[in-house]
Amino acid sequence: MSGSDKRNEEIVNKLIDDFQKSLGSESVQEAARVEAVDSDKDSDGDLYHDTTDDFTDPGFKNKSESKTEPNDQTTTDDAQQAVDATTSYDPYFDVENDEESMRSLEANLTEDEKQSRKEQSLVYKNEGNELYRAENYRDSINSYTKGLNVCPLGFSSERSILYANRSAAYGRLNLLDEAILDAGKAIELNPKYVKALIRRAEFHEKTEKLDDSLADYKKVLEVEPSHREALSASMRLQHEINERNEKLKTEMLSKLKDLGNMILNPFGLSTENFKMTQDPNSGGYSVQFQQKK
């Protein structure tokens, strides 16, 4: 073998290795996470809005109550400093106190004071529900926030519902990042909160996070295996995800082929010199070099 032939063979082998690595599933999965808001699809937030007066949620098991509960003396300046810098902030909305600040202000409350603040949060919740029904979503958000600012941290069920209802109001204003965040907080406090899971699944789908939406529907089915909406959505989303992945794979392979031809042409080669075979078991691909006759 001449030096030139040996050099060409080394180049071909390196290209094969690079080409195989580029076909990994990670590239398809990463490309699939592009996020875009679909403002045309509306979620039926009313259907999953908690308007009960007693904060009850079937199947909820309250976590052990914290020994330190909230104080309602937080000033506006203190609340402003608690704004989470990672989320967009509209000065119209009241600011939610962060948990660390609340704990530091809760230490000396009696059980009666804790109960009183829970009852006060119930008043704000009902106020928010009335505003929501009147389609005054911005003011309903402020009412739910006031409820969260006085509701003791130990009352997980009550806080979970306040977060879930505020999530619905954010969704009505198409503030989907905030809506997803609040639904997540509700689920964190009550992992079996079906209404919050359904709501977050819908918001995830509206932002084209199909994999996250499917995951939420599957969590619903773990709690309620016969939930009709979750069953239907799971089948539909799985089909859409499979179609999306195949489309991305086809587009990626086409681009890789163009890139390969650009690199190989100076050596008198093309991607036609490579045979790609898919493993039926793993779904992966192997590439072999074949010399044209």
C-alpha positions, 0 to 999 in steps of 0.5 A, a space after each residue: 500500500 502506498 503512502 497516499 493510500 494509507 493516508 486516505 484510509 486513515 482519513 476514511 476511518 476517522 470520518 467513520 468514527 466521527 460520523 458514528 458518534 454524531 448519530 447518538 441519541 443525545 443529539 436527537 433528544 437535545 434538538 427536540 427540547 426547543 421551546 415555543 409558545 403556542 398562544 392559539 391553544 387554550 387550556 380549560 383552567 376552570 375545569 381544574 380550578 379549586 374553588 372549595 371553601 375548605 382546602 380539601 383535596 382527596 387523597 392528600 396526606 399533610 406533611 408534618 407541620 413545621 415548628 416555625 410558621 409565618 408572621 404577617 408583619 412582613 413589610 413591602 420592602 422585605 417582600 420586594 427583596 424576596 423576588 426571585 430574580 430567575 422569573 420575570 416580574 410584573 410590578 402590578 403583581 404582589 410579591 410572594 415572600 420567600 420561605 427563608 424570610 417567612 421562617 425567620 419571621 414565624 418562630 414565635 407564633 402560637 398554635 392559635 396564631 398559626 390557625 388564625 393565619 390559615 383562616 386568613 389565607 382562606 379568605 384570600 383564597 375565596 377572594 381570588 376564586 371570585 376574581 378568577 370567576 369574574 375573569 379578573 385574573 391579575 387581581 386574583 393572582 394578587 389575592 392568592 399571593 396574599 394567601 401564600 404570604 400569610 398561610 403557615 408553611 406547615 399547612 402544605 395542603 392549603 398552600 398547594 391549592 393556593 399555588 395551583 389556583 394561582 397557576 391557573 390564573 397565570 395560565 389565563 394571562 399566557 404567563 406560562 413560565 410562571 404557570 408551570 412554576 406554580 403548578 410545580 410548587 403545588 405538586 412538590 407539596 402534594 405529589 398526588 395532586 391530579 389537578 395540578 399535574 393535569 394543569 402542568 401537563 397542559 402548560 408543558 404541551 403549550 410550550 412544546 415540551 412534549 416529553 415533560 407533558 407526557 411525563 406529567 400525564 404518566 404521573 396522573 395515571 400512577 395516581 388514577 390509572 383510569 383517568 380518561 384525559 391522561 390516557 388519551 393524552 398519553 397515547 397522543 403525545 407518545 405518537 407525536 413524540 415518535 413522529 418528531 424524533 423521526 423527523 429530527 433524525 431524518 433532518 440530522 442525517 441529511 445535514 450530516 450527509 451534506 457535511 460528509 460529501 463536502 469533506 470527502 469530495 477532495 479525496 474523490 469520495 462521497 457518502 455513497 462510499 459508506 453503508 449505514 446499517 441499523 441494529 434492530 435490537 439497539 436501534 443504533 447505526 454502524 457505518 462501513 466503508 465500501 470502495 466503488 467499482 
